[in-house]
Amino acid sequence: MKVLEKGKWDMPWTAEVICTEKQCGAKLLVEEGDVCVVDYSSKNDFKVTCMVCGTTVYMSGKDIPLRVTRPLDQKRKYSSSDY
Ligand SMILES: [Zn+2]
Protein backbone atom coordinates (compact mmCIF):
# COMPACT_ATOMS: atom_id res chain seq x y z
CA MET A 1 0.00 0.00 0.00
CA LYS A 2 1.12 3.53 -0.65
CA VAL A 3 0.20 6.58 1.37
CA LEU A 4 -0.84 9.31 -1.06
CA GLU A 5 -1.51 11.86 1.60
CA LYS A 6 -0.81 11.42 5.28
CA GLY A 7 -3.83 13.26 6.62
CA LYS A 8 -3.84 14.28 10.25
CA TRP A 9 -3.02 10.97 11.96
CA ASP A 10 0.50 12.09 12.91
CA MET A 11 -0.44 15.55 14.10
CA PRO A 12 1.21 16.25 17.45
CA TRP A 13 -1.24 16.32 20.31
CA THR A 14 -1.24 18.14 23.62
CA ALA A 15 -4.07 19.06 25.96
CA GLU A 16 -4.52 21.52 28.78
CA VAL A 17 -5.81 19.92 31.93
CA ILE A 18 -6.61 21.50 35.29
CA CYS A 19 -5.63 19.35 38.25
CA THR A 20 -8.78 18.12 39.98
CA GLU A 21 -7.27 18.35 43.45
CA LYS A 22 -8.91 21.43 44.99
CA GLN A 23 -5.84 22.34 47.00
CA CYS A 24 -3.69 22.26 43.86
CA GLY A 25 -5.57 23.31 40.73
CA ALA A 26 -2.42 23.42 38.62
CA LYS A 27 -2.86 23.97 34.89
CA LEU A 28 -0.98 21.22 33.10
CA LEU A 29 0.04 20.76 29.50
CA VAL A 30 -0.45 17.05 28.89
CA GLU A 31 1.67 15.44 26.18
CA GLU A 32 1.21 12.10 24.45
CA GLY A 33 3.67 10.24 26.66
CA ASP A 34 1.94 11.41 29.84
CA VAL A 35 -1.31 9.55 29.21
CA CYS A 36 -1.91 6.20 30.90
CA VAL A 37 -4.89 3.86 30.83
CA VAL A 38 -7.10 3.31 33.84
CA ASP A 39 -6.88 -0.44 34.35
CA TYR A 40 -9.99 -2.46 35.19
CA SER A 41 -12.26 0.35 34.08
CA SER A 42 -15.14 -0.60 31.84
CA LYS A 43 -15.18 2.90 30.40
CA ASN A 44 -12.80 4.46 27.92
CA ASP A 45 -10.86 6.10 30.72
CA PHE A 46 -7.38 7.55 30.70
CA LYS A 47 -5.38 9.35 33.33
CA VAL A 48 -2.42 11.61 33.86
CA THR A 49 -0.56 12.35 37.07
CA CYS A 50 -0.31 15.95 38.20
CA MET A 51 3.41 16.73 38.41
CA VAL A 52 2.78 19.34 41.07
CA CYS A 53 0.84 17.37 43.69
CA GLY A 54 0.81 13.80 42.34
CA THR A 55 -2.97 13.55 42.06
CA THR A 56 -4.38 11.29 39.36
CA VAL A 57 -6.40 13.37 36.91
CA TYR A 58 -8.87 11.43 34.77
CA MET A 59 -9.47 12.16 31.09
CA SER A 60 -12.03 10.82 28.69
CA GLY A 61 -10.69 8.81 25.76
CA LYS A 62 -12.81 10.82 23.37
CA ASP A 63 -10.66 13.88 24.07
CA ILE A 64 -7.50 12.03 23.04
CA PRO A 65 -6.57 11.01 19.48
CA LEU A 66 -6.90 7.37 18.51
CA ARG A 67 -3.20 7.32 17.58
CA VAL A 68 -2.40 7.88 21.27
CA THR A 69 -5.14 5.74 22.84
CA ARG A 70 -4.95 2.70 20.58
CA PRO A 71 -1.52 1.37 21.67
CA LEU A 72 -2.45 2.15 25.29
CA ASP A 73 -5.74 0.27 24.97
CA GLN A 74 -3.86 -2.80 23.81
CA LYS A 75 -2.11 -2.88 27.19
CA ARG A 76 -5.24 -2.11 29.20
CA LYS A 77 -6.17 -4.67 31.83
CA TYR A 78 -9.82 -5.54 32.03
CA SER A 79 -11.70 -6.81 35.02
CA SER A 80 -12.97 -10.35 34.44
CA SER A 81 -16.39 -9.34 35.74
CA ASP A 82 -16.98 -7.05 32.74
CA TYR A 83 -18.22 -9.83 30.45
ZN1 LIG B 1 -2.13 18.89 41.26
PDB file of the backbone (N, CA, C, O) and the ligand in Angstrom, with CONECT records:
HET     ZN  A 101       1
ATOM      1  N   MET A   1       0.843  -1.197   0.000  1.00  0.00           N
ATOM      2  CA  MET A   1       0.000   0.000   0.000  1.00  0.00           C
ATOM      3  C   MET A   1       0.875   1.242   0.000  1.00  0.00           C
ATOM      4  O   MET A   1       1.959   1.254   0.583  1.00  0.00           O
ATOM      5  N   LYS A   2       0.401   2.265  -0.648  1.00  0.00           N
ATOM      6  CA  LYS A   2       1.122   3.533  -0.649  1.00  0.00           C
ATOM      7  C   LYS A   2       0.261   4.613  -0.008  1.00  0.00           C
ATOM      8  O   LYS A   2      -0.950   4.679  -0.220  1.00  0.00           O
ATOM      9  N   VAL A   3       0.911   5.447   0.771  1.00  0.00           N
ATOM     10  CA  VAL A   3       0.199   6.582   1.368  1.00  0.00           C
ATOM     11  C   VAL A   3       0.290   7.752   0.397  1.00  0.00           C
ATOM     12  O   VAL A   3       1.381   8.254   0.126  1.00  0.00           O
ATOM     13  N   LEU A   4      -0.838   8.182  -0.120  1.00  0.00           N
ATOM     14  CA  LEU A   4      -0.843   9.307  -1.059  1.00  0.00           C
ATOM     15  C   LEU A   4      -0.791  10.624  -0.306  1.00  0.00           C
ATOM     16  O   LEU A   4      -0.122  11.573  -0.715  1.00  0.00           O
ATOM     17  N   GLU A   5      -1.503  10.655   0.784  1.00  0.00           N
ATOM     18  CA  GLU A   5      -1.511  11.860   1.604  1.00  0.00           C
ATOM     19  C   GLU A   5      -1.676  11.432   3.052  1.00  0.00           C
ATOM     20  O   GLU A   5      -2.562  10.639   3.373  1.00  0.00           O
ATOM     21  N   LYS A   6      -0.838  11.945   3.913  1.00  0.00           N
ATOM     22  CA  LYS A   6      -0.806  11.420   5.278  1.00  0.00           C
ATOM     23  C   LYS A   6      -1.988  11.825   6.149  1.00  0.00           C
ATOM     24  O   LYS A   6      -2.234  11.184   7.170  1.00  0.00           O
ATOM     25  N   GLY A   7      -2.715  12.851   5.785  1.00  0.00           N
ATOM     26  CA  GLY A   7      -3.830  13.264   6.619  1.00  0.00           C
ATOM     27  C   GLY A   7      -3.350  13.803   7.949  1.00  0.00           C
ATOM     28  O   GLY A   7      -2.248  14.343   8.053  1.00  0.00           O
ATOM     29  N   LYS A   8      -4.195  13.651   8.975  1.00  0.00           N
ATOM     30  CA  LYS A   8      -3.842  14.277  10.245  1.00  0.00           C
ATOM     31  C   LYS A   8      -3.499  13.283  11.340  1.00  0.00           C
ATOM     32  O   LYS A   8      -3.419  13.657  12.510  1.00  0.00           O
ATOM     33  N   TRP A   9      -3.292  12.015  10.977  1.00  0.00           N
ATOM     34  CA  TRP A   9      -3.015  10.974  11.958  1.00  0.00           C
ATOM     35  C   TRP A   9      -1.797  11.309  12.827  1.00  0.00           C
ATOM     36  O   TRP A   9      -1.807  11.085  14.037  1.00  0.00           O
ATOM     37  N   ASP A  10      -0.757  11.845  12.201  1.00  0.00           N
ATOM     38  CA  ASP A  10       0.497  12.089  12.912  1.00  0.00           C
ATOM     39  C   ASP A  10       0.589  13.474  13.548  1.00  0.00           C
ATOM     40  O   ASP A  10       1.640  13.861  14.058  1.00  0.00           O
ATOM     41  N   MET A  11      -0.496  14.202  13.516  1.00  0.00           N
ATOM     42  CA  MET A  11      -0.445  15.552  14.097  1.00  0.00           C
ATOM     43  C   MET A  11      -0.103  15.473  15.581  1.00  0.00           C
ATOM     44  O   MET A  11      -0.717  14.704  16.320  1.00  0.00           O
ATOM     45  N   PRO A  12       0.872  16.264  16.020  1.00  0.00           N
ATOM     46  CA  PRO A  12       1.213  16.246  17.446  1.00  0.00           C
ATOM     47  C   PRO A  12       0.011  16.647  18.282  1.00  0.00           C
ATOM     48  O   PRO A  12      -0.804  17.472  17.869  1.00  0.00           O
ATOM     49  N   TRP A  13      -0.085  16.057  19.452  1.00  0.00           N
ATOM     50  CA  TRP A  13      -1.237  16.323  20.307  1.00  0.00           C
ATOM     51  C   TRP A  13      -0.790  16.734  21.707  1.00  0.00           C
ATOM     52  O   TRP A  13       0.093  16.111  22.297  1.00  0.00           O
ATOM     53  N   THR A  14      -1.396  17.766  22.218  1.00  0.00           N
ATOM     54  CA  THR A  14      -1.243  18.137  23.625  1.00  0.00           C
ATOM     55  C   THR A  14      -2.613  18.587  24.120  1.00  0.00           C
ATOM     56  O   THR A  14      -3.484  18.915  23.315  1.00  0.00           O
ATOM     57  N   ALA A  15      -2.807  18.606  25.405  1.00  0.00           N
ATOM     58  CA  ALA A  15      -4.070  19.064  25.961  1.00  0.00           C
ATOM     59  C   ALA A  15      -3.801  19.810  27.255  1.00  0.00           C
ATOM     60  O   ALA A  15      -2.874  19.486  27.998  1.00  0.00           O
ATOM     61  N   GLU A  16      -4.629  20.818  27.511  1.00  0.00           N
ATOM     62  CA  GLU A  16      -4.516  21.525  28.779  1.00  0.00           C
ATOM     63  C   GLU A  16      -5.505  20.928  29.762  1.00  0.00           C
ATOM     64  O   GLU A  16      -6.693  20.790  29.470  1.00  0.00           O
ATOM     65  N   VAL A  17      -4.998  20.581  30.919  1.00  0.00           N
ATOM     66  CA  VAL A  17      -5.811  19.924  31.934  1.00  0.00           C
ATOM     67  C   VAL A  17      -5.614  20.675  33.253  1.00  0.00           C
ATOM     68  O   VAL A  17      -4.495  21.041  33.612  1.00  0.00           O
ATOM     69  N   ILE A  18      -6.698  20.893  33.951  1.00  0.00           N
ATOM     70  CA  ILE A  18      -6.606  21.497  35.286  1.00  0.00           C
ATOM     71  C   ILE A  18      -6.636  20.369  36.316  1.00  0.00           C
ATOM     72  O   ILE A  18      -7.527  19.519  36.291  1.00  0.00           O
ATOM     73  N   CYS A  19      -5.673  20.367  37.205  1.00  0.00           N
ATOM     74  CA  CYS A  19      -5.627  19.349  38.254  1.00  0.00           C
ATOM     75  C   CYS A  19      -6.916  19.387  39.062  1.00  0.00           C
ATOM     76  O   CYS A  19      -7.387  20.455  39.454  1.00  0.00           O
ATOM     77  N   THR A  20      -7.483  18.197  39.306  1.00  0.00           N
ATOM     78  CA  THR A  20      -8.778  18.122  39.980  1.00  0.00           C
ATOM     79  C   THR A  20      -8.663  18.218  41.501  1.00  0.00           C
ATOM     80  O   THR A  20      -9.672  18.326  42.197  1.00  0.00           O
ATOM     81  N   GLU A  21      -7.447  18.177  42.009  1.00  0.00           N
ATOM     82  CA  GLU A  21      -7.267  18.355  43.454  1.00  0.00           C
ATOM     83  C   GLU A  21      -7.509  19.824  43.810  1.00  0.00           C
ATOM     84  O   GLU A  21      -6.823  20.719  43.316  1.00  0.00           O
ATOM     85  N   LYS A  22      -8.507  20.051  44.684  1.00  0.00           N
ATOM     86  CA  LYS A  22      -8.912  21.431  44.994  1.00  0.00           C
ATOM     87  C   LYS A  22      -7.773  22.252  45.586  1.00  0.00           C
ATOM     88  O   LYS A  22      -7.669  23.455  45.344  1.00  0.00           O
ATOM     89  N   GLN A  23      -6.930  21.597  46.357  1.00  0.00           N
ATOM     90  CA  GLN A  23      -5.842  22.343  47.002  1.00  0.00           C
ATOM     91  C   GLN A  23      -4.682  22.589  46.048  1.00  0.00           C
ATOM     92  O   GLN A  23      -3.710  23.248  46.418  1.00  0.00           O
ATOM     93  N   CYS A  24      -4.767  22.074  44.832  1.00  0.00           N
ATOM     94  CA  CYS A  24      -3.686  22.258  43.859  1.00  0.00           C
ATOM     95  C   CYS A  24      -4.185  23.125  42.701  1.00  0.00           C
ATOM     96  O   CYS A  24      -3.830  24.300  42.606  1.00  0.00           O
ATOM     97  N   GLY A  25      -4.995  22.555  41.835  1.00  0.00           N
ATOM     98  CA  GLY A  25      -5.572  23.306  40.730  1.00  0.00           C
ATOM     99  C   GLY A  25      -4.573  23.743  39.679  1.00  0.00           C
ATOM    100  O   GLY A  25      -4.827  24.694  38.939  1.00  0.00           O
ATOM    101  N   ALA A  26      -3.436  23.060  39.604  1.00  0.00           N
ATOM    102  CA  ALA A  26      -2.417  23.421  38.617  1.00  0.00           C
ATOM    103  C   ALA A  26      -2.947  23.243  37.200  1.00  0.00           C
ATOM    104  O   ALA A  26      -3.737  22.337  36.932  1.00  0.00           O
ATOM    105  N   LYS A  27      -2.511  24.104  36.306  1.00  0.00           N
ATOM    106  CA  LYS A  27      -2.864  23.973  34.892  1.00  0.00           C
ATOM    107  C   LYS A  27      -1.718  23.240  34.217  1.00  0.00           C
ATOM    108  O   LYS A  27      -0.578  23.705  34.229  1.00  0.00           O
ATOM    109  N   LEU A  28      -2.020  22.108  33.638  1.00  0.00           N
ATOM    110  CA  LEU A  28      -0.979  21.222  33.103  1.00  0.00           C
ATOM    111  C   LEU A  28      -1.093  21.105  31.595  1.00  0.00           C
ATOM    112  O   LEU A  28      -2.197  21.063  31.052  1.00  0.00           O
ATOM    113  N   LEU A  29       0.036  21.053  30.924  1.00  0.00           N
ATOM    114  CA  LEU A  29       0.038  20.760  29.496  1.00  0.00           C
ATOM    115  C   LEU A  29       0.383  19.276  29.353  1.00  0.00           C
ATOM    116  O   LEU A  29       1.524  18.864  29.563  1.00  0.00           O
ATOM    117  N   VAL A  30      -0.616  18.496  28.997  1.00  0.00           N
ATOM    118  CA  VAL A  30      -0.450  17.049  28.889  1.00  0.00           C
ATOM    119  C   VAL A  30       0.081  16.707  27.501  1.00  0.00           C
ATOM    120  O   VAL A  30      -0.449  17.176  26.493  1.00  0.00           O
ATOM    121  N   GLU A  31       1.124  15.892  27.455  1.00  0.00           N
ATOM    122  CA  GLU A  31       1.667  15.435  26.178  1.00  0.00           C
ATOM    123  C   GLU A  31       1.376  13.954  26.005  1.00  0.00           C
ATOM    124  O   GLU A  31       0.962  13.269  26.940  1.00  0.00           O
ATOM    125  N   GLU A  32       1.602  13.474  24.783  1.00  0.00           N
ATOM    126  CA  GLU A  32       1.206  12.105  24.451  1.00  0.00           C
ATOM    127  C   GLU A  32       1.762  11.070  25.422  1.00  0.00           C
ATOM    128  O   GLU A  32       1.055  10.143  25.819  1.00  0.00           O
ATOM    129  N   GLY A  33       3.030  11.228  25.806  1.00  0.00           N
ATOM    130  CA  GLY A  33       3.672  10.241  26.662  1.00  0.00           C
ATOM    131  C   GLY A  33       3.199  10.278  28.107  1.00  0.00           C
ATOM    132  O   GLY A  33       3.555   9.405  28.899  1.00  0.00           O
ATOM    133  N   ASP A  34       2.399  11.284  28.458  1.00  0.00           N
ATOM    134  CA  ASP A  34       1.937  11.414  29.843  1.00  0.00           C
ATOM    135  C   ASP A  34       0.681  10.600  30.117  1.00  0.00           C
ATOM    136  O   ASP A  34       0.330  10.363  31.273  1.00  0.00           O
ATOM    137  N   VAL A  35       0.002  10.171  29.055  1.00  0.00           N
ATOM    138  CA  VAL A  35      -1.308   9.551  29.210  1.00  0.00           C
ATOM    139  C   VAL A  35      -1.157   8.066  29.546  1.00  0.00           C
ATOM    140  O   VAL A  35      -0.383   7.358  28.902  1.00  0.00           O
ATOM    141  N   CYS A  36      -1.880   7.609  30.530  1.00  0.00           N
ATOM    142  CA  CYS A  36      -1.910   6.196  30.902  1.00  0.00           C
ATOM    143  C   CYS A  36      -3.357   5.716  30.881  1.00  0.00           C
ATOM    144  O   CYS A  36      -4.285   6.518  30.987  1.00  0.00           O
ATOM    145  N   VAL A  37      -3.546   4.402  30.746  1.00  0.00           N
ATOM    146  CA  VAL A  37      -4.894   3.863  30.826  1.00  0.00           C
ATOM    147  C   VAL A  37      -5.283   3.675  32.287  1.00  0.00           C
ATOM    148  O   VAL A  37      -4.426   3.535  33.160  1.00  0.00           O
ATOM    149  N   VAL A  38      -6.580   3.675  32.535  1.00  0.00           N
ATOM    150  CA  VAL A  38      -7.104   3.308  33.840  1.00  0.00           C
ATOM    151  C   VAL A  38      -7.450   1.828  33.758  1.00  0.00           C
ATOM    152  O   VAL A  38      -8.429   1.448  33.117  1.00  0.00           O
ATOM    153  N   ASP A  39      -6.646   0.998  34.407  1.00  0.00           N
ATOM    154  CA  ASP A  39      -6.880  -0.444  34.346  1.00  0.00           C
ATOM    155  C   ASP A  39      -8.177  -0.826  35.056  1.00  0.00           C
ATOM    156  O   ASP A  39      -8.603  -0.164  36.002  1.00  0.00           O
ATOM    157  N   TYR A  40      -8.782  -1.887  34.589  1.00  0.00           N
ATOM    158  CA  TYR A  40      -9.993  -2.459  35.193  1.00  0.00           C
ATOM    159  C   TYR A  40     -11.176  -1.507  35.151  1.00  0.00           C
ATOM    160  O   TYR A  40     -12.122  -1.651  35.925  1.00  0.00           O
ATOM    161  N   SER A  41     -11.125  -0.539  34.252  1.00  0.00           N
ATOM    162  CA  SER A  41     -12.262   0.347  34.084  1.00  0.00           C
ATOM    163  C   SER A  41     -13.031  -0.111  32.861  1.00  0.00           C
ATOM    164  O   SER A  41     -12.439  -0.413  31.824  1.00  0.00           O
ATOM    165  N   SER A  42     -14.352  -0.163  32.981  1.00  0.00           N
ATOM    166  CA  SER A  42     -15.143  -0.596  31.837  1.00  0.00           C
ATOM    167  C   SER A  42     -15.316   0.538  30.839  1.00  0.00           C
ATOM    168  O   SER A  42     -15.702   0.315  29.691  1.00  0.00           O
ATOM    169  N   LYS A  43     -15.028   1.752  31.282  1.00  0.00           N
ATOM    170  CA  LYS A  43     -15.177   2.896  30.399  1.00  0.00           C
ATOM    171  C   LYS A  43     -13.875   3.164  29.649  1.00  0.00           C
ATOM    172  O   LYS A  43     -12.844   2.549  29.920  1.00  0.00           O
ATOM    173  N   ASN A  44     -13.947   4.074  28.723  1.00  0.00           N
ATOM    174  CA  ASN A  44     -12.801   4.460  27.920  1.00  0.00           C
ATOM    175  C   ASN A  44     -12.012   5.536  28.677  1.00  0.00           C
ATOM    176  O   ASN A  44     -11.907   6.681  28.237  1.00  0.00           O
ATOM    177  N   ASP A  45     -11.467   5.133  29.818  1.00  0.00           N
ATOM    178  CA  ASP A  45     -10.856   6.096  30.717  1.00  0.00           C
ATOM    179  C   ASP A  45      -9.339   6.145  30.595  1.00  0.00           C
ATOM    180  O   ASP A  45      -8.673   5.125  30.420  1.00  0.00           O
ATOM    181  N   PHE A  46      -8.826   7.346  30.692  1.00  0.00           N
ATOM    182  CA  PHE A  46      -7.381   7.551  30.697  1.00  0.00           C
ATOM    183  C   PHE A  46      -7.042   8.477  31.850  1.00  0.00           C
ATOM    184  O   PHE A  46      -7.919   9.137  32.408  1.00  0.00           O
ATOM    185  N   LYS A  47      -5.775   8.521  32.199  1.00  0.00           N
ATOM    186  CA  LYS A  47      -5.380   9.348  33.333  1.00  0.00           C
ATOM    187  C   LYS A  47      -3.991   9.926  33.111  1.00  0.00           C
ATOM    188  O   LYS A  47      -3.177   9.389  32.360  1.00  0.00           O
ATOM    189  N   VAL A  48      -3.754  11.031  33.786  1.00  0.00           N
ATOM    190  CA  VAL A  48      -2.417  11.606  33.858  1.00  0.00           C
ATOM    191  C   VAL A  48      -2.148  11.891  35.334  1.00  0.00           C
ATOM    192  O   VAL A  48      -3.080  11.979  36.132  1.00  0.00           O
ATOM    193  N   THR A  49      -0.901  12.032  35.684  1.00  0.00           N
ATOM    194  CA  THR A  49      -0.559  12.346  37.067  1.00  0.00           C
ATOM    195  C   THR A  49      -0.086  13.785  37.140  1.00  0.00           C
ATOM    196  O   THR A  49       0.827  14.185  36.417  1.00  0.00           O
ATOM    197  N   CYS A  50      -0.707  14.560  38.010  1.00  0.00           N
ATOM    198  CA  CYS A  50      -0.307  15.948  38.204  1.00  0.00           C
ATOM    199  C   CYS A  50       1.135  15.976  38.704  1.00  0.00           C
ATOM    200  O   CYS A  50       1.459  15.344  39.710  1.00  0.00           O
ATOM    201  N   MET A  51       1.997  16.708  38.004  1.00  0.00           N
ATOM    202  CA  MET A  51       3.406  16.725  38.413  1.00  0.00           C
ATOM    203  C   MET A  51       3.669  17.702  39.552  1.00  0.00           C
ATOM    204  O   MET A  51       4.786  17.791  40.062  1.00  0.00           O
ATOM    205  N   VAL A  52       2.638  18.428  39.942  1.00  0.00           N
ATOM    206  CA  VAL A  52       2.785  19.344  41.073  1.00  0.00           C
ATOM    207  C   VAL A  52       2.460  18.617  42.384  1.00  0.00           C
ATOM    208  O   VAL A  52       3.248  18.640  43.329  1.00  0.00           O
ATOM    209  N   CYS A  53       1.270  17.963  42.427  1.00  0.00           N
ATOM    210  CA  CYS A  53       0.838  17.371  43.693  1.00  0.00           C
ATOM    211  C   CYS A  53       0.729  15.848  43.626  1.00  0.00           C
ATOM    212  O   CYS A  53       0.540  15.207  44.660  1.00  0.00           O
ATOM    213  N   GLY A  54       0.842  15.258  42.447  1.00  0.00           N
ATOM    214  CA  GLY A  54       0.809  13.797  42.337  1.00  0.00           C
ATOM    215  C   GLY A  54      -0.576  13.205  42.248  1.00  0.00           C
ATOM    216  O   GLY A  54      -0.723  11.983  42.243  1.00  0.00           O
ATOM    217  N   THR A  55      -1.597  14.040  42.178  1.00  0.00           N
ATOM    218  CA  THR A  55      -2.969  13.550  42.063  1.00  0.00           C
ATOM    219  C   THR A  55      -3.213  12.948  40.678  1.00  0.00           C
ATOM    220  O   THR A  55      -2.702  13.448  39.676  1.00  0.00           O
ATOM    221  N   THR A  56      -3.997  11.874  40.635  1.00  0.00           N
ATOM    222  CA  THR A  56      -4.385  11.288  39.362  1.00  0.00           C
ATOM    223  C   THR A  56      -5.547  12.084  38.778  1.00  0.00           C
ATOM    224  O   THR A  56      -6.588  12.239  39.416  1.00  0.00           O
ATOM    225  N   VAL A  57      -5.360  12.582  37.569  1.00  0.00           N
ATOM    226  CA  VAL A  57      -6.396  13.369  36.906  1.00  0.00           C
ATOM    227  C   VAL A  57      -6.946  12.528  35.756  1.00  0.00           C
ATOM    228  O   VAL A  57      -6.199  12.100  34.876  1.00  0.00           O
ATOM    229  N   TYR A  58      -8.262  12.296  35.773  1.00  0.00           N
ATOM    230  CA  TYR A  58      -8.872  11.425  34.772  1.00  0.00           C
ATOM    231  C   TYR A  58      -9.262  12.202  33.524  1.00  0.00           C
ATOM    232  O   TYR A  58      -9.697  13.351  33.601  1.00  0.00           O
ATOM    233  N   MET A  59      -9.101  11.555  32.369  1.00  0.00           N
ATOM    234  CA  MET A  59      -9.466  12.163  31.088  1.00  0.00           C
ATOM    235  C   MET A  59     -10.309  11.174  30.309  1.00  0.00           C
ATOM    236  O   MET A  59     -10.126   9.962  30.423  1.00  0.00           O
ATOM    237  N   SER A  60     -11.223  11.689  29.527  1.00  0.00           N
ATOM    238  CA  SER A  60     -12.027  10.818  28.689  1.00  0.00           C
ATOM    239  C   SER A  60     -11.269  10.491  27.405  1.00  0.00           C
ATOM    240  O   SER A  60     -10.603  11.350  26.828  1.00  0.00           O
ATOM    241  N   GLY A  61     -11.379   9.241  26.971  1.00  0.00           N
ATOM    242  CA  GLY A  61     -10.688   8.812  25.756  1.00  0.00           C
ATOM    243  C   GLY A  61     -11.131   9.573  24.526  1.00  0.00           C
ATOM    244  O   GLY A  61     -10.395   9.655  23.543  1.00  0.00           O
ATOM    245  N   LYS A  62     -12.340  10.135  24.573  1.00  0.00           N
ATOM    246  CA  LYS A  62     -12.813  10.820  23.367  1.00  0.00           C
ATOM    247  C   LYS A  62     -12.131  12.171  23.177  1.00  0.00           C
ATOM    248  O   LYS A  62     -12.256  12.786  22.118  1.00  0.00           O
ATOM    249  N   ASP A  63     -11.409  12.636  24.197  1.00  0.00           N
ATOM    250  CA  ASP A  63     -10.656  13.876  24.072  1.00  0.00           C
ATOM    251  C   ASP A  63      -9.226  13.649  23.590  1.00  0.00           C
ATOM    252  O   ASP A  63      -8.462  14.598  23.414  1.00  0.00           O
ATOM    253  N   ILE A  64      -8.875  12.381  23.380  1.00  0.00           N
ATOM    254  CA  ILE A  64      -7.498  12.030  23.040  1.00  0.00           C
ATOM    255  C   ILE A  64      -7.496  11.325  21.689  1.00  0.00           C
ATOM    256  O   ILE A  64      -8.360  10.482  21.449  1.00  0.00           O
ATOM    257  N   PRO A  65      -6.554  11.639  20.798  1.00  0.00           N
ATOM    258  CA  PRO A  65      -6.569  11.012  19.480  1.00  0.00           C
ATOM    259  C   PRO A  65      -6.373   9.492  19.554  1.00  0.00           C
ATOM    260  O   PRO A  65      -5.690   8.970  20.435  1.00  0.00           O
ATOM    261  N   LEU A  66      -6.987   8.824  18.616  1.00  0.00           N
ATOM    262  CA  LEU A  66      -6.900   7.366  18.514  1.00  0.00           C
ATOM    263  C   LEU A  66      -5.445   6.894  18.401  1.00  0.00           C
ATOM    264  O   LEU A  66      -5.088   5.833  18.914  1.00  0.00           O
ATOM    265  N   ARG A  67      -4.622   7.683  17.732  1.00  0.00           N
ATOM    266  CA  ARG A  67      -3.204   7.320  17.578  1.00  0.00           C
ATOM    267  C   ARG A  67      -2.524   7.155  18.937  1.00  0.00           C
ATOM    268  O   ARG A  67      -1.614   6.341  19.092  1.00  0.00           O
ATOM    269  N   VAL A  68      -2.981   7.946  19.928  1.00  0.00           N
ATOM    270  CA  VAL A  68      -2.405   7.879  21.271  1.00  0.00           C
ATOM    271  C   VAL A  68      -3.076   6.775  22.086  1.00  0.00           C
ATOM    272  O   VAL A  68      -2.403   6.032  22.800  1.00  0.00           O
ATOM    273  N   THR A  69      -4.407   6.669  21.979  1.00  0.00           N
ATOM    274  CA  THR A  69      -5.137   5.744  22.842  1.00  0.00           C
ATOM    275  C   THR A  69      -5.045   4.298  22.373  1.00  0.00           C
ATOM    276  O   THR A  69      -5.114   3.386  23.197  1.00  0.00           O
ATOM    277  N   ARG A  70      -4.892   4.069  21.088  1.00  0.00           N
ATOM    278  CA  ARG A  70      -4.951   2.696  20.582  1.00  0.00           C
ATOM    279  C   ARG A  70      -3.841   1.804  21.144  1.00  0.00           C
ATOM    280  O   ARG A  70      -4.135   0.721  21.650  1.00  0.00           O
ATOM    281  N   PRO A  71      -2.559   2.231  21.071  1.00  0.00           N
ATOM    282  CA  PRO A  71      -1.518   1.371  21.669  1.00  0.00           C
ATOM    283  C   PRO A  71      -1.679   1.229  23.179  1.00  0.00           C
ATOM    284  O   PRO A  71      -1.301   0.203  23.743  1.00  0.00           O
ATOM    285  N   LEU A  72      -2.233   2.241  23.840  1.00  0.00           N
ATOM    286  CA  LEU A  72      -2.454   2.149  25.287  1.00  0.00           C
ATOM    287  C   LEU A  72      -3.558   1.148  25.594  1.00  0.00           C
ATOM    288  O   LEU A  72      -3.466   0.370  26.542  1.00  0.00           O
ATOM    289  N   ASP A  73      -4.611   1.184  24.766  1.00  0.00           N
ATOM    290  CA  ASP A  73      -5.736   0.273  24.970  1.00  0.00           C
ATOM    291  C   ASP A  73      -5.315  -1.186  24.838  1.00  0.00           C
ATOM    292  O   ASP A  73      -5.886  -2.068  25.479  1.00  0.00           O
ATOM    293  N   GLN A  74      -4.317  -1.428  24.005  1.00  0.00           N
ATOM    294  CA  GLN A  74      -3.864  -2.803  23.814  1.00  0.00           C
ATOM    295  C   GLN A  74      -3.197  -3.345  25.068  1.00  0.00           C
ATOM    296  O   GLN A  74      -3.091  -4.559  25.245  1.00  0.00           O
ATOM    297  N   LYS A  75      -2.746  -2.444  25.941  1.00  0.00           N
ATOM    298  CA  LYS A  75      -2.110  -2.878  27.186  1.00  0.00           C
ATOM    299  C   LYS A  75      -3.066  -2.800  28.366  1.00  0.00           C
ATOM    300  O   LYS A  75      -2.711  -3.177  29.482  1.00  0.00           O
ATOM    301  N   ARG A  76      -4.275  -2.315  28.124  1.00  0.00           N
ATOM    302  CA  ARG A  76      -5.237  -2.109  29.196  1.00  0.00           C
ATOM    303  C   ARG A  76      -5.632  -3.447  29.820  1.00  0.00           C
ATOM    304  O   ARG A  76      -5.866  -4.430  29.117  1.00  0.00           O
ATOM    305  N   LYS A  77      -5.699  -3.466  31.133  1.00  0.00           N
ATOM    306  CA  LYS A  77      -6.170  -4.667  31.828  1.00  0.00           C
ATOM    307  C   LYS A  77      -7.654  -4.526  32.094  1.00  0.00           C
ATOM    308  O   LYS A  77      -8.125  -3.479  32.540  1.00  0.00           O
ATOM    309  N   TYR A  78      -8.380  -5.585  31.816  1.00  0.00           N
ATOM    310  CA  TYR A  78      -9.818  -5.540  32.034  1.00  0.00           C
ATOM    311  C   TYR A  78     -10.205  -6.437  33.207  1.00  0.00           C
ATOM    312  O   TYR A  78      -9.616  -7.495  33.426  1.00  0.00           O
ATOM    313  N   SER A  79     -11.182  -5.998  33.933  1.00  0.00           N
ATOM    314  CA  SER A  79     -11.705  -6.810  35.023  1.00  0.00           C
ATOM    315  C   SER A  79     -12.478  -7.982  34.427  1.00  0.00           C
ATOM    316  O   SER A  79     -13.208  -7.808  33.450  1.00  0.00           O
ATOM    317  N   SER A  80     -12.326  -9.176  35.005  1.00  0.00           N
ATOM    318  CA  SER A  80     -12.968 -10.347  34.438  1.00  0.00           C
ATOM    319  C   SER A  80     -14.482 -10.319  34.653  1.00  0.00           C
ATOM    320  O   SER A  80     -15.205 -11.119  34.060  1.00  0.00           O
ATOM    321  N   SER A  81     -14.961  -9.408  35.491  1.00  0.00           N
ATOM    322  CA  SER A  81     -16.394  -9.344  35.741  1.00  0.00           C
ATOM    323  C   SER A  81     -17.101  -8.482  34.713  1.00  0.00           C
ATOM    324  O   SER A  81     -18.314  -8.295  34.803  1.00  0.00           O
ATOM    325  N   ASP A  82     -16.375  -7.953  33.738  1.00  0.00           N
ATOM    326  CA  ASP A  82     -16.976  -7.054  32.743  1.00  0.00           C
ATOM    327  C   ASP A  82     -17.702  -7.784  31.614  1.00  0.00           C
ATOM    328  O   ASP A  82     -18.339  -7.141  30.780  1.00  0.00           O
ATOM    329  N   TYR A  83     -17.616  -9.112  31.574  1.00  0.00           N
ATOM    330  CA  TYR A  83     -18.223  -9.828  30.448  1.00  0.00           C
ATOM    331  C   TYR A  83     -19.742  -9.779  30.465  1.00  0.00           C
ATOM    332  O   TYR A  83     -20.388 -10.339  29.578  1.00  0.00           O
TER     333      TYR A  83
HETATM  334 ZN    ZN A 101      -2.128  18.887  41.259  1.00  0.00          ZN2+
END
